[in-house]
Amino acid sequence: MPVSNSIRYEILRGLPPPPTDDPVLREQRRDIVKWLLEEDPELRNELRNELRNAHVEEGELRTLVHQFTRRLGRALSTEEQQTLRERLLQLGADRLGDVVLDLSSEALAAWLAARDAT
């Protein structure tokens, strides 16, 4: 049976706030979320794909951070890692792989520092 949006919002408002140490509340929250995902297969598939993509992106990011660290001969700053994450999403892993392999360490540092690098 379909559930109206107003009822869904009421259910969500009734969820115990995360995080909670109460195992009963955690289990209730888990049951409600499972029920909502069962009721909305499109949302379930969308979340599954987002989680899968996030996992792949994190793995790619770790590999790229390692490669950039090796090429630069130093650890990346937090800001540089964030830049790399953003460029991974914008340009893709193949482009970043080309950049780290094709550029000298000096050119790579400049590429990483440039705001509009492609």
N, C-alpha and C positions, 0 to 999 in steps of 0.2 A: 504494500500500500504506500503510495507516495506521501511524503511529508511536506507540509507547507514551509516556506522560509521562516515565517514567524515562529512556528513550533521549533524549527531547528535552532533559531537564535535563542529561544527560551532554554532549550536543552544545553546549548553551549554556555549560556550564562550560569546554568546550574552546576557546571563542572567544578570540582574542587580546583583551586589554583595550584599550578605546578610551581615549585616542587613541594611535595608534601611528604612528611615522614610516616603518615598514617597509612598502613598497608591496605586497609579497607577502602579508603578514599582513592588510593592509587589504582586499586582493582576496579572500582566503580568507573573511574575516568577511562581506564583502558577498555572496559566493556562498552562504554558509550562511543568511544572513538572507533572501535572495531565495528560496532553496529552502523555508524555513519558511513564508514568506508564500504561496508557490505551493501548499503542502500544506494551508494553512488559509485558504480563501477568506473565511470569516466574519471572522477576525482582520484580513485584508487590507482588507476593506471597512470594518471598524470603525476601523482606523488612518487610512484614506483620509478618512473622515468627520471624525475628530478633527482631522486636519491642515487640512481645509477649514474647519472651524468656528474653529480657532485663527487661521487667516489672516483670516477675516471679522472675528472679535473684535478682532484687532490693528488692522485698518483702522478699525473703528468706534471703538476706543479713541483712536486718533490724532486722528480727527475730533472726538470729544468733548473731548479735552484741549485742542485748538485752540479750540473754542467756549467752554469754561470759562475758558481763559486770556483770551480776548477780553472776555468778560463781566466777569471779575474785574479786568481791567486789570493782571494780573501773572502770572508763571509759577507753575505749580502745584509744590508741594513733592513730593518723592519719596513721602512718606506720603499726600498728597492724590491723587497718581496711582494709588497702590495702592488707596485707598478707591474711586476711580472705577472701577478694574478690577473690584473685588469687586462694586460695585453694578451694573455692566454685566452681570455674570453673574447676579446676583440679580434685578434689576428689568428688565433689557432696555434696548436702545438707544432705543426709543420713549419710555419713561418718562424716561430721562436727557435726551433731546432736549427733552421738555416742560419739565423742570425748568430747564434752562439758558435756555430761551426765555421762560418764564413768571415767573421770579423776578428780583427786582432783584439787583444785585451784592452788596448786604449780606445779603439773604435767601439768596442762593446760597452765600455764604461760610459762613453759619450751617448751611445744609443739608449742606454738604460736611463740616463739623466735627462734626455730630451723629452719634452712634454708631448710632442707631436710625432714621435718616431713611428714608423710603419715597418 
